[in-house]
Amino acid sequence: MSTLEYFEVSSTEPVGGALYRRIASTVITDHNLLKVLDKIRIFIDPAVPIFIAVGITRTVPRKITVSDLAGVTYNEQKIILSIADETYLADLLLILWKKYGKDRILQPDRFTIEINSSEENSLETIETLAVADPTESLFKDLIYSLQVICPEGFKVKKQNFHEGRFWFVASENTLPEDVSPLVEEQFRIMEASS
């Protein structure tokens, strides 16, 4: 099982910090985030009150394309997709219907999709068509987990995920318009300690 390179929970109340470390560890494990998280630092100050989580993810899989899910062949006036992985089949069909129209897409069986050919849907275009982006679900899972970890009643929240770095800030009170100084301080502490 993967482990985090760096994992810290810091609090102005040591007993509360230890409790939140256990909570965070359990939530991260239960939500199967160990394999995607490299570093995470959580800071809690109940006096302010503020909850700040910052972290870095491991390399996230690239976008899933049609060629990752299916073999692509050209036959007469059709492009035929031979489905090898059904995981994203529903998403693929929705994308193809939107891009080419339902009337040009046939699915004679569970493992075959036929696209009536035209000049606009060449083999290369079909093969490289993006079907899913794993970073979107990763961000949703991360934010959901951080909402579970953060103290009850901390309803004012801001978050960001960009190029493998994420942050989540929550409070009972109004947050400053610009939370970047708070976030950057936690990143500095995390990077200096690891």
Backbone as a printed PyTorch tensor [residue, N CA C, xyz], in Angstrom:
tensor([[[  0.8430,  -1.1830,   0.0000],
         [  0.0000,   0.0000,   0.0000],
         [  0.8860,   1.2430,   0.0000]],

        [[  0.5120,   2.2570,  -0.7340],
         [  1.2450,   3.5050,  -0.7860],
         [  1.1530,   4.2300,   0.5430]],

        [[  2.1840,   5.0020,   0.8350],
         [  2.1420,   5.8470,   2.0240],
         [  2.4380,   7.2690,   1.6030]],

        [[  2.0110,   8.1880,   2.4280],
         [  2.2750,   9.5880,   2.1500],
         [  3.7370,   9.8920,   2.4480]],

        [[  4.3550,  10.6850,   1.5880],
         [  5.7250,  11.1090,   1.8370],
         [  5.7430,  12.0500,   3.0460]],

        [[  4.7230,  12.8820,   3.1580],
         [  4.6500,  13.8530,   4.2360],
         [  3.1930,  14.0160,   4.6430]],

        [[  2.9030,  13.8680,   5.9330],
         [  1.5450,  14.0000,   6.4480],
         [  1.6300,  14.6300,   7.8290]],

        [[  1.0590,  15.8090,   7.9510],
         [  1.0970,  16.4970,   9.2380],
         [ -0.2350,  17.1900,   9.4950]],

        [[ -0.6480,  17.1210,  10.7650],
         [ -1.7860,  17.8960,  11.2280],
         [ -1.2630,  18.7360,  12.3690]],

        [[ -1.3930,  20.0380,  12.2330],
         [ -0.9090,  20.9720,  13.2350],
         [ -2.0830,  21.7740,  13.7730]],

        [[ -2.0750,  21.9780,  15.0870],
         [ -3.1590,  22.7340,  15.6940],
         [ -2.6120,  23.5460,  16.8550]],

        [[ -3.2810,  24.6500,  17.1500],
         [ -2.9120,  25.4540,  18.3160],
         [ -3.3050,  24.7320,  19.6050]],

        [[ -4.1340,  23.7000,  19.5000],
         [ -4.5010,  22.8430,  20.6250],
         [ -3.9580,  21.4440,  20.3540]],

        [[ -2.8660,  21.0350,  21.0140],
         [ -2.2290,  19.7470,  20.7220],
         [ -3.1520,  18.5280,  20.8140]],

        [[ -4.0370,  18.4830,  21.8030],
         [ -4.9460,  17.3430,  21.9420],
         [ -5.8870,  17.2820,  20.7350]],

        [[ -6.4230,  18.4310,  20.3540],
         [ -7.2890,  18.4960,  19.1760],
         [ -6.5310,  18.1430,  17.9140]],

        [[ -5.2740,  18.5600,  17.8120],
         [ -4.4470,  18.2420,  16.6540],
         [ -4.2410,  16.7400,  16.5050]],

        [[ -3.9860,  16.0610,  17.6340],
         [ -3.8080,  14.6060,  17.6030],
         [ -5.1000,  13.9120,  17.1600]],

        [[ -6.2330,  14.4060,  17.6550],
         [ -7.5200,  13.8370,  17.2630],
         [ -7.7790,  14.0410,  15.7670]],

        [[ -7.4880,  15.2420,  15.2710],
         [ -7.6990,  15.5040,  13.8390],
         [ -6.7180,  14.7290,  12.9620]],

        [[ -5.5480,  14.4240,  13.4830],
         [ -4.6140,  13.5830,  12.7180],
         [ -5.2300,  12.1990,  12.5240]],

        [[ -5.8240,  11.6400,  13.5780],
         [ -6.4730,  10.3220,  13.4710],
         [ -7.6590,  10.3900,  12.5150]],

        [[ -8.4570,  11.4520,  12.6310],
         [ -9.6170,  11.6180,  11.7460],
         [ -9.1470,  11.7120,  10.2870]],

        [[ -8.1640,  12.5680,  10.0460],
         [ -7.6550,  12.7620,   8.6790],
         [ -7.0780,  11.4670,   8.1210]],

        [[ -6.3180,  10.7470,   8.9320],
         [ -5.7270,   9.4860,   8.4940],
         [ -6.8100,   8.4820,   8.1120]],

        [[ -7.8430,   8.3880,   8.9260],
         [ -8.9480,   7.4660,   8.6510],
         [ -9.6910,   7.8540,   7.3750]],

        [[-10.0010,   9.1290,   7.2210],
         [-10.7460,   9.5860,   6.0390],
         [ -9.9230,   9.3850,   4.7650]],

        [[ -8.6530,   9.7220,   4.8090],
         [ -7.7840,   9.5540,   3.6410],
         [ -7.7030,   8.0800,   3.2430]],

        [[ -7.5850,   7.2140,   4.2200],
         [ -7.5310,   5.7750,   3.9500],
         [ -8.8730,   5.2610,   3.4430]],

        [[ -9.9650,   5.6410,   4.1320],
         [-11.2980,   5.1720,   3.7390],
         [-11.6990,   5.6240,   2.3420]],

        [[-11.2510,   6.8110,   1.9330],
         [-11.6000,   7.3270,   0.6110],
         [-10.5590,   6.9620,  -0.4470]],

        [[ -9.6530,   6.0480,  -0.0850],
         [ -8.6870,   5.4960,  -1.0240],
         [ -7.8360,   6.5750,  -1.7030]],

        [[ -7.3840,   7.5570,  -0.9170],
         [ -6.5950,   8.6550,  -1.4720],
         [ -5.0920,   8.4760,  -1.2730]],

        [[ -4.6760,   7.4360,  -0.5470],
         [ -3.2470,   7.2360,  -0.3090],
         [ -2.4550,   7.1110,  -1.5990]],

        [[ -3.0430,   6.4640,  -2.6040],
         [ -2.3180,   6.2300,  -3.8530],
         [ -2.1450,   7.4980,  -4.6900]],

        [[ -2.9230,   8.5370,  -4.4110],
         [ -2.8080,   9.7610,  -5.2180],
         [ -2.1990,  10.9360,  -4.4570]],

        [[ -2.1400,  10.8460,  -3.1210],
         [ -1.5660,  11.9370,  -2.3400],
         [ -0.0880,  11.6910,  -2.0810]],

        [[  0.7130,  12.7240,  -2.2580],
         [  2.1320,  12.6510,  -1.9480],
         [  2.4040,  13.3510,  -0.6210]],

        [[  1.8510,  14.5480,  -0.4630],
         [  2.0580,  15.3380,   0.7470],
         [  0.7570,  16.0250,   1.1270]],

        [[  0.5310,  16.1290,   2.4200],
         [ -0.6200,  16.9000,   2.8940],
         [ -0.2890,  17.4850,   4.2620]],

        [[ -0.6880,  18.7210,   4.4440],
         [ -0.5270,  19.4050,   5.7280],
         [ -1.8680,  20.0450,   6.0600]],

        [[ -2.3020,  19.8320,   7.2960],
         [ -3.5490,  20.4160,   7.7710],
         [ -3.2300,  21.2680,   8.9880]],

        [[ -3.7450,  22.4770,   8.9860],
         [ -3.5700,  23.3870,  10.1160],
         [ -4.9500,  23.7950,  10.6210]],

        [[ -5.1300,  23.7020,  11.9410],
         [ -6.4040,  24.0790,  12.5470],
         [ -6.1300,  25.0220,  13.7120]],

        [[ -6.8070,  26.1560,  13.7070],
         [ -6.7490,  27.0910,  14.8340],
         [ -8.1830,  27.3950,  15.2500]],

        [[ -8.6740,  26.7530,  16.3260],
         [-10.0550,  26.9550,  16.7450],
         [-10.3280,  28.3690,  17.2730]],

        [[ -9.2950,  29.0860,  17.6850],
         [ -9.4870,  30.4380,  18.2170],
         [ -9.8650,  31.4220,  17.1220]],

        [[ -9.3550,  31.2280,  15.9040],
         [ -9.6110,  32.1940,  14.8280],
         [-11.0630,  32.1620,  14.3500]],

        [[-11.7370,  31.1390,  14.0760],
         [-11.4280,  29.7450,  13.7540],
         [-11.0900,  29.5830,  12.2760]],

        [[-10.1080,  28.6800,  12.0060],
         [ -9.7240,  28.4220,  10.6170],
         [ -9.1950,  26.9980,  10.4710]],

        [[ -9.4620,  26.4220,   9.3210],
         [ -8.9930,  25.0950,   8.9310],
         [ -8.3510,  25.2660,   7.5540]],

        [[ -7.0800,  24.8800,   7.4440],
         [ -6.3710,  25.0090,   6.1680],
         [ -5.7160,  23.6640,   5.8500]],

        [[ -5.9770,  23.1560,   4.6680],
         [ -5.3200,  21.9360,   4.1970],
         [ -4.6380,  22.2640,   2.8810]],

        [[ -3.3800,  21.8760,   2.7680],
         [ -2.6340,  22.0550,   1.5210],
         [ -1.9720,  20.7270,   1.1870]],

        [[ -1.7180,  20.4900,  -0.0820],
         [ -1.0550,  19.2490,  -0.4270],
         [ -0.6310,  19.1670,  -1.8720]],

        [[  0.0480,  18.0720,  -2.1420],
         [  0.5550,  17.7900,  -3.4780],
         [  0.1520,  16.3700,  -3.8260]],

        [[ -0.3760,  16.1880,  -5.0370],
         [ -0.7610,  14.8480,  -5.4800],
         [  0.3850,  14.2100,  -6.2520]],

        [[  0.3560,  12.9010,  -6.2840],
         [  1.2840,  12.1690,  -7.1400],
         [  0.8410,  12.3770,  -8.5810]],

        [[  1.6030,  11.8530,  -9.5250],
         [  1.2320,  11.9740, -10.9260],
         [ -0.1200,  11.3190, -11.1390]],

        [[ -1.0270,  12.0800, -11.6980],
         [ -2.3790,  11.5970, -11.9530],
         [ -2.4200,  11.0540, -13.3750]],

        [[ -3.1530,   9.9690, -13.5910],
         [ -3.2300,   9.4260, -14.9540],
         [ -3.6940,  10.4890, -15.9570]],

        [[ -3.2050,  10.3640, -17.1520],
         [ -3.5810,  11.3000, -18.2150],
         [ -5.0410,  11.1080, -18.5900]],

        [[ -5.5150,  11.9760, -19.4540],
         [ -6.8900,  11.8520, -19.9360],
         [ -7.0780,  10.5170, -20.6460]],

        [[ -8.2570,   9.9480, -20.4860],
         [ -8.6110,   8.6910, -21.1290],
         [ -9.1660,   9.0210, -22.5160]],

        [[ -8.5860,   8.3990, -23.5480],
         [ -9.0330,   8.6410, -24.9200],
         [ -9.7130,   7.3900, -25.4810]],

        [[-10.3370,   7.5460, -26.6380],
         [-11.0040,   6.4240, -27.2880],
         [-10.0230,   5.2730, -27.5130]],

        [[ -8.8020,   5.5820, -27.9190],
         [ -7.8280,   4.5090, -28.1890],
         [ -7.4460,   3.7420, -26.9250]],

        [[ -7.6590,   4.3190, -25.7520],
         [ -7.4190,   3.6060, -24.4940],
         [ -8.5230,   2.5900, -24.2130]],

        [[ -9.7040,   2.8160, -24.7730],
         [-10.8680,   1.9810, -24.4830],
         [-11.2230,   1.0110, -25.5890]],

        [[-10.7940,   1.3220, -26.8050],
         [-11.2870,   0.5390, -27.9370],
         [-10.2680,   0.4680, -29.0640]],

        [[-10.3700,  -0.6040, -29.8220],
         [ -9.6380,  -0.6980, -31.0750],
         [-10.4310,   0.0450, -32.1310]],

        [[ -9.7570,   0.7580, -32.9950],
         [-10.4470,   1.5670, -34.0030],
         [-10.0660,   1.0660, -35.3900]],

        [[-11.0810,   0.7290, -36.1810],
         [-10.8420,   0.2910, -37.5640],
         [-11.8040,   1.0290, -38.4920]],

        [[-11.3890,   1.1030, -39.7350],
         [-12.2030,   1.7510, -40.7550],
         [-12.6830,   0.6720, -41.7110]],

        [[-14.0050,   0.6140, -41.9240],
         [-14.5790,  -0.4130, -42.7840],
         [-15.6190,   0.2400, -43.6830]],

        [[-15.3450,   0.2770, -44.9750],
         [-16.2300,   0.8970, -45.9550],
         [-16.5600,   2.3270, -45.5330]],

        [[-17.8080,   2.5940, -45.2450],
         [-18.2090,   3.9510, -44.8560],
         [-18.4100,   4.0840, -43.3490]],

        [[-17.7660,   3.2110, -42.5810],
         [-17.9470,   3.2270, -41.1320],
         [-16.6200,   3.1950, -40.4090]],

        [[-16.6140,   3.8120, -39.2560],
         [-15.5160,   3.6460, -38.3100],
         [-16.0730,   2.7250, -37.2410]],

        [[-15.3490,   1.6530, -36.9490],
         [-15.8290,   0.6680, -35.9830],
         [-14.9360,   0.7030, -34.7480]],

        [[-15.5860,   0.8670, -33.6060],
         [-14.8870,   0.8380, -32.3220],
         [-15.1680,  -0.5040, -31.6720]],

        [[-14.1120,  -1.2700, -31.4190],
         [-14.2330,  -2.5520, -30.7100],
         [-13.8710,  -2.2970, -29.2470]],

        [[-14.8790,  -2.2570, -28.3960],
         [-14.7120,  -1.8710, -26.9980],
         [-13.9620,  -2.9500, -26.2340]],

        [[-12.8640,  -2.5730, -25.6030],
         [-12.0760,  -3.4840, -24.7750],
         [-12.3050,  -3.2180, -23.2920]],

        [[-12.6540,  -1.9790, -22.9540],
         [-12.8690,  -1.5890, -21.5570],
         [-14.1860,  -0.8230, -21.4750]],

        [[-15.1500,  -1.3940, -20.7790],
         [-16.4890,  -0.7960, -20.7010],
         [-16.6220,   0.2870, -19.6310]],

        [[-15.5780,   0.5500, -18.8990],
         [-15.6380,   1.4820, -17.7820],
         [-16.2590,   2.8180, -18.1730]],

        [[-15.8590,   3.3530, -19.2900],
         [-16.3240,   4.6740, -19.7180],
         [-17.2480,   4.6010, -20.9350]],

        [[-17.8590,   3.4560, -21.1700],
         [-18.6910,   3.2700, -22.3510],
         [-19.8480,   4.2700, -22.4050]],

        [[-20.5390,   4.4630, -21.3050],
         [-21.6640,   5.4120, -21.2870],
         [-21.1830,   6.8280, -21.6120]],

        [[-20.0510,   7.2170, -21.0230],
         [-19.4830,   8.5420, -21.3050],
         [-19.0990,   8.6670, -22.7720]],

        [[-18.5030,   7.6040, -23.3140],
         [-18.0970,   7.5990, -24.7280],
         [-19.3080,   7.7900, -25.6400]],

        [[-20.3670,   7.0580, -25.3840],
         [-21.5720,   7.1890, -26.2110],
         [-22.1290,   8.6120, -26.1550]],

        [[-22.1930,   9.1980, -24.9720],
         [-22.6970,  10.5750, -24.8550],
         [-21.8440,  11.5510, -25.6610]],

        [[-20.5320,  11.3780, -25.5890],
         [-19.6230,  12.2600, -26.3330],
         [-19.8100,  12.0740, -27.8380]],

        [[-19.8930,  10.8210, -28.2860],
         [-20.0760,  10.5630, -29.7230],
         [-21.4170,  11.0970, -30.2180]],

        [[-22.4810,  10.9090, -29.4460],
         [-23.7960,  11.4300, -29.8370],
         [-23.7540,  12.9430, -29.9730]],

        [[-23.0910,  13.5860, -29.0250],
         [-23.0230,  15.0550, -29.0550],
         [-22.1740,  15.5350, -30.2380]],

        [[-21.0600,  14.8550, -30.4670],
         [-20.1350,  15.2960, -31.5160],
         [-20.6420,  14.9720, -32.9220]],

        [[-21.2120,  13.7630, -33.1190],
         [-21.5670,  13.3200, -34.4600],
         [-23.0730,  13.1590, -34.6890]],

        [[-23.8750,  13.2050, -33.6380],
         [-25.3170,  13.0310, -33.7590],
         [-25.7280,  11.5810, -33.5430]],

        [[-26.8310,  11.3860, -32.8450],
         [-27.3070,  10.0320, -32.5320],
         [-27.6110,   9.2210, -33.7880]],

        [[-28.0500,   9.8940, -34.8240],
         [-28.4240,   9.1830, -36.0490],
         [-27.2240,   8.5590, -36.7630]],

        [[-26.0120,   8.9730, -36.4580],
         [-24.8150,   8.4370, -37.1260],
         [-24.0710,   7.4160, -36.2680]],

        [[-24.5780,   7.1700, -35.0530],
         [-23.9280,   6.2260, -34.1390],
         [-24.8110,   5.0000, -33.9800]],

        [[-24.2440,   3.8250, -34.2210],
         [-24.9530,   2.5530, -34.0500],
         [-24.1920,   1.6980, -33.0460]],

        [[-24.9330,   0.9880, -32.2180],
         [-24.3010,   0.0550, -31.2940],
         [-24.9720,  -1.3120, -31.4640]],

        [[-24.4890,  -2.1030, -32.4510],
         [-25.1310,  -3.3850, -32.7430],
         [-25.0200,  -4.4000, -31.6040]],

        [[-23.9670,  -4.2770, -30.8030],
         [-23.8410,  -5.1210, -29.6140],
         [-23.0480,  -4.3670, -28.5570]],

        [[-22.9190,  -4.9930, -27.4260],
         [-22.3030,  -4.3470, -26.2590],
         [-20.8560,  -3.9160, -26.5010]],

        [[-20.1490,  -4.6170, -27.3460],
         [-18.7240,  -4.3630, -27.5400],
         [-18.3810,  -3.6960, -28.8650]],

        [[-19.3840,  -3.1780, -29.5730],
         [-19.1400,  -2.5630, -30.8710],
         [-19.9270,  -1.2670, -31.0070]],

        [[-19.2430,  -0.2590, -31.4950],
         [-19.9010,   0.9990, -31.8450],
         [-19.4930,   1.3090, -33.2880]],

        [[-20.4860,   1.6340, -34.1100],
         [-20.2220,   1.9940, -35.4990],
         [-20.5690,   3.4550, -35.7030]],

        [[-19.6670,   4.1590, -36.3770],
         [-19.8870,   5.5730, -36.6800],
         [-19.9210,   5.7020, -38.1940]],

        [[-21.0340,   6.1800, -38.7190],
         [-21.1220,   6.4090, -40.1590],
         [-20.0960,   7.4550, -40.5320]],

        [[-19.2330,   7.1190, -41.4480],
         [-18.0760,   7.9370, -41.7790],
         [-18.4420,   9.1890, -42.5690]],

        [[-17.6190,  10.1940, -42.3570],
         [-17.6750,  11.4200, -43.1460],
         [-16.2950,  12.0530, -43.0980]],

        [[-16.1370,  13.1180, -43.7920],
         [-14.8340,  13.7870, -43.8160],
         [-14.4540,  14.3330, -42.4440]],

        [[-15.4320,  14.6940, -41.6270],
         [-15.1300,  15.3410, -40.3450],
         [-14.6950,  14.3790, -39.2540]],

        [[-14.9010,  13.0590, -39.4270],
         [-14.5080,  12.1400, -38.3620],
         [-13.4640,  11.1400, -38.8430]],

        [[-12.2500,  11.6210, -38.9740],
         [-11.1490,  10.7750, -39.4090],
         [-10.7310,   9.8470, -38.2750]],

        [[ -9.9390,   8.8490, -38.6040],
         [ -9.4530,   7.8840, -37.6240],
         [ -8.6860,   8.5800, -36.4940]],

        [[ -7.8120,   9.5080, -36.8400],
         [ -6.9980,  10.1900, -35.8360],
         [ -7.8700,  10.9810, -34.8630]],

        [[ -8.8820,  11.6350, -35.3880],
         [ -9.7740,  12.4220, -34.5460],
         [-10.4920,  11.5250, -33.5540]],

        [[-10.9630,  10.3890, -34.0040],
         [-11.6790,   9.4520, -33.1390],
         [-10.7310,   8.8850, -32.0890]],

        [[ -9.5530,   8.4280, -32.5000],
         [ -8.6110,   7.7890, -31.5700],
         [ -8.1690,   8.7060, -30.4450]],

        [[ -8.0150,   9.9850, -30.7340],
         [ -7.5120,  10.9160, -29.7180],
         [ -8.6170,  11.6600, -28.9700]],

        [[ -9.8560,  11.3460, -29.2660],
         [-10.9870,  12.0020, -28.6090],
         [-10.9680,  11.6900, -27.1120]],

        [[-10.9540,  12.7190, -26.2690],
         [-10.9250,  12.5380, -24.8110],
         [-12.2910,  12.0800, -24.3200]],

        [[-12.2960,  11.0360, -23.5000],
         [-13.5290,  10.4660, -22.9640],
         [-13.6870,  10.8220, -21.4850]],

        [[-12.5900,  10.8260, -20.7350],
         [-12.6620,  11.1130, -19.2990],
         [-11.3710,  11.7610, -18.8360]],

        [[-11.4840,  12.5550, -17.7810],
         [-10.3270,  13.2090, -17.1760],
         [-10.2900,  12.8210, -15.6980]],

        [[ -9.3770,  11.9230, -15.3050],
         [ -9.3230,  11.4580, -13.9210],
         [ -9.0800,  12.5700, -12.9010]],

        [[ -8.4860,  13.6940, -13.3180],
         [ -8.2380,  14.7710, -12.3490],
         [ -9.5350,  15.3880, -11.8450]],

        [[-10.5920,  15.3630, -12.6560],
         [-11.8740,  15.9190, -12.2070],
         [-12.4340,  15.1300, -11.0330]],

        [[-12.4350,  13.8050, -11.1360],
         [-12.9580,  13.0040, -10.0320],
         [-12.0160,  13.0350,  -8.8420]],

        [[-10.7100,  13.1340,  -9.0940],
         [ -9.7490,  13.2550,  -7.9980],
         [-10.0310,  14.5090,  -7.1880]],

        [[-10.2340,  15.6360,  -7.8640],
         [-10.5080,  16.8980,  -7.1670],
         [-11.7920,  16.7870,  -6.3460]],

        [[-12.8330,  16.2020,  -6.9270],
         [-14.0960,  16.0340,  -6.1960],
         [-13.9040,  15.1550,  -4.9640]],

        [[-13.1560,  14.0590,  -5.1170],
         [-12.9020,  13.1600,  -3.9850],
         [-12.0870,  13.8490,  -2.8950]],

        [[-11.0780,  14.6180,  -3.3110],
         [-10.2590,  15.3460,  -2.3450],
         [-11.0930,  16.3500,  -1.5540]],

        [[-11.8660,  17.1510,  -2.2580],
         [-12.6770,  18.1720,  -1.5960],
         [-13.6980,  17.5280,  -0.6730]],

        [[-14.3370,  16.4740,  -1.1220],
         [-15.2980,  15.7840,  -0.2660],
         [-14.6160,  15.2800,   1.0100]],

        [[-13.4420,  14.6800,   0.8620],
         [-12.7090,  14.1680,   2.0250],
         [-12.3220,  15.2820,   2.9810]],

        [[-11.8710,  16.3990,   2.4360],
         [-11.4840,  17.5230,   3.3000],
         [-12.6950,  18.1190,   4.0080]],

        [[-13.8540,  18.0960,   3.3630],
         [-15.0780,  18.5540,   4.0210],
         [-15.4400,  17.6340,   5.1810]],

        [[-15.1910,  16.3410,   5.0260],
         [-15.4530,  15.3860,   6.1010],
         [-14.4780,  15.6150,   7.2550]],

        [[-13.2240,  15.8970,   6.9460],
         [-12.1980,  16.0960,   7.9690],
         [-12.3960,  17.4170,   8.7160]],

        [[-12.7790,  18.4550,   8.0220],
         [-12.8400,  19.7900,   8.6240],
         [-13.8810,  19.8480,   9.7560]],

        [[-13.6500,  20.6980,  10.7570],
         [-14.5530,  20.7570,  11.9150],
         [-16.0030,  21.0580,  11.5320]],

        [[-16.9060,  20.4750,  12.2880],
         [-18.3400,  20.7050,  12.1330],
         [-18.6200,  22.1950,  12.2800]],

        [[-19.4430,  22.7400,  11.4270],
         [-19.8070,  24.1560,  11.5270],
         [-18.9500,  25.0830,  10.6820]],

        [[-17.8530,  24.5730,  10.1340],
         [-17.0020,  25.3930,   9.2720],
         [-17.6080,  25.3640,   7.8710]],

        [[-18.5590,  26.2270,   7.6350],
         [-19.3590,  26.1890,   6.4070],
         [-18.8620,  27.1360,   5.3140]],

        [[-18.0240,  28.1030,   5.6750],
         [-17.4850,  29.0440,   4.6890],
         [-16.2080,  28.4150,   4.1390]],

        [[-16.2000,  28.1040,   2.8380],
         [-15.0930,  27.3280,   2.2710],
         [-14.6150,  27.9030,   0.9450]],

        [[-13.3180,  27.7160,   0.7190],
         [-12.7030,  28.0330,  -0.5740],
         [-11.7260,  26.9040,  -0.8700]],

        [[-11.5850,  26.5580,  -2.1430],
         [-10.6630,  25.4920,  -2.5200],
         [-10.1260,  25.7130,  -3.9170]],

        [[ -9.0090,  25.0030,  -4.1870],
         [ -8.3900,  25.0940,  -5.5000],
         [ -7.5690,  23.8380,  -5.7400]],

        [[ -7.4890,  23.4200,  -7.0010],
         [ -6.6540,  22.2920,  -7.4310],
         [ -6.0640,  22.6860,  -8.7650]],

        [[ -4.7310,  22.7560,  -8.8320],
         [ -4.0840,  23.1680, -10.0760],
         [ -2.7070,  22.5230, -10.1590]],

        [[ -2.4670,  21.8210, -11.2670],
         [ -1.1660,  21.2170, -11.5570],
         [ -0.6140,  20.4260, -10.3790]],

        [[ -1.4540,  19.5910,  -9.7920],
         [ -1.0000,  18.6970,  -8.7340],
         [ -0.9100,  19.3060,  -7.3460]],

        [[ -1.2390,  20.5760,  -7.2180],
         [ -1.2340,  21.2330,  -5.8960],
         [ -2.6770,  21.5960,  -5.5580]],

        [[ -3.0640,  21.3430,  -4.3130],
         [ -4.4200,  21.6670,  -3.9020],
         [ -4.4090,  22.3610,  -2.5440]],

        [[ -5.4680,  23.1190,  -2.3190],
         [ -5.6810,  23.7060,  -0.9960],
         [ -7.1650,  23.8110,  -0.7190]],

        [[ -7.4770,  23.8410,   0.5770],
         [ -8.8580,  23.9070,   1.0480],
         [ -8.8280,  24.7330,   2.3250]],

        [[ -9.6310,  25.7860,   2.3790],
         [ -9.6960,  26.6550,   3.5530],
         [-11.1500,  26.7410,   3.9910]],

        [[-11.3770,  26.6010,   5.2990],
         [-12.7420,  26.6660,   5.8220],
         [-12.7460,  27.4030,   7.1600]],

        [[-13.8930,  28.0090,   7.4700],
         [-14.0440,  28.7320,   8.7260],
         [-15.5250,  28.8350,   9.0850]],

        [[-15.7810,  29.1840,  10.3360],
         [-17.1470,  29.5240,  10.7530],
         [-17.4770,  30.9370,  10.3150]],

        [[-16.4490,  31.7560,  10.2380],
         [-16.5950,  33.1810,   9.9300],
         [-16.3150,  33.4510,   8.4510]],

        [[-16.4770,  34.6820,   8.0630],
         [-16.1520,  35.0990,   6.7030],
         [-14.6510,  34.9490,   6.4800]],

        [[-14.2830,  34.3900,   5.3490],
         [-12.8740,  34.2620,   4.9900],
         [-12.4280,  35.5220,   4.2650]],

        [[-11.1340,  35.8590,   4.3650],
         [-10.6370,  36.9920,   3.5840],
         [-10.8440,  36.7460,   2.0910]],

        [[-11.0200,  37.8000,   1.3340],
         [-11.1910,  37.6790,  -0.1150],
         [-10.0170,  36.9120,  -0.7280]],

        [[ -8.8000,  37.2400,  -0.2740],
         [ -7.5950,  36.5840,  -0.7780],
         [ -7.0060,  35.7010,   0.3350]],

        [[ -7.1500,  34.3970,   0.1830],
         [ -6.6280,  33.4750,   1.1900],
         [ -5.2160,  32.9920,   0.8420]],

        [[ -4.6520,  33.4940,  -0.2550],
         [ -3.3460,  32.9980,  -0.6990],
         [ -2.2330,  33.1850,   0.3390]],

        [[ -2.1860,  34.2630,   1.1360],
         [ -1.1290,  34.3190,   2.1560],
         [ -1.2300,  33.1810,   3.1880]],

        [[ -2.4430,  32.8290,   3.5760],
         [ -2.6500,  31.7280,   4.5200],
         [ -2.2160,  30.4000,   3.8920]],

        [[ -2.5990,  30.1940,   2.6570],
         [ -2.2940,  28.9570,   1.9390],
         [ -0.7890,  28.8410,   1.6980]],

        [[ -0.1760,  29.9070,   1.2150],
         [  1.2610,  29.8770,   0.9150],
         [  2.0940,  29.6390,   2.1680]],

        [[  1.6680,  30.1710,   3.3030],
         [  2.3900,  29.9230,   4.5640],
         [  2.3890,  28.4230,   4.8800]],

        [[  1.2640,  27.7550,   4.6970],
         [  1.1850,  26.3190,   4.9770],
         [  2.0120,  25.5130,   3.9730]],

        [[  2.0160,  25.9290,   2.7190],
         [  2.8770,  25.2640,   1.7280],
         [  4.3470,  25.4220,   2.1110]],

        [[  4.7410,  26.6360,   2.5500],
         [  6.1420,  26.8710,   2.9550],
         [  6.5290,  25.9540,   4.1090]],

        [[  5.6620,  25.8510,   5.1230],
         [  5.9450,  24.9940,   6.2740],
         [  6.0730,  23.5360,   5.8280]],

        [[  5.1480,  23.0970,   4.9950],
         [  5.1660,  21.7140,   4.5140],
         [  6.4450,  21.4130,   3.7330]],

        [[  6.8050,  22.3010,   2.8270],
         [  7.9740,  22.0640,   1.9840],
         [  9.2730,  22.1800,   2.7650]],

        [[  9.3100,  23.0240,   3.8080],
         [ 10.5050,  23.1500,   4.6360],
         [ 10.6830,  21.9210,   5.5340]],

        [[  9.5820,  21.2860,   5.9240],
         [  9.6340,  20.1440,   6.8390],
         [  9.8420,  18.8140,   6.1400]],

        [[  9.5760,  18.7740,   4.8410],
         [  9.6700,  17.4540,   4.1670],
         [ 11.0260,  17.2240,   3.5730]]])
